[in-house]
Amino acid sequence: MSWNKYLFEDGELITSVSYLPMKPTFDEYITKIMAFSRSPVSELYQSKSMCYAKAGEYELGLLKYNDNTTIVLLGYGEEAKCNIVSIMQYLK
């Protein structure tokens, strides 16, 4: 599994690839952002090919690459949110 970490003045963004279908990847990462933030999910958008969720200051973007691969964008902070949304719009 490959991943990259980008640090910002206030926050960070991690990009990675999950070699699992969208549903199990969604279940795993939703649990993670709720644990990291100690907050429930406050925003959620889902379609067949992408998902965006927010819990506390954490943001999650998932993009279906194929049936067995999901691109994961995970971060916190305003700059991470802007990058996640921009990347998702570009890759959709």
Summary of the structure (lengths in Angstrom):
residues: 92
radius of gyration: 12.0
end to end distance: 21.8
largest distance: 35.8
contacts: 290
relative contact order: 0.24
helix: 33%
strand: 47%
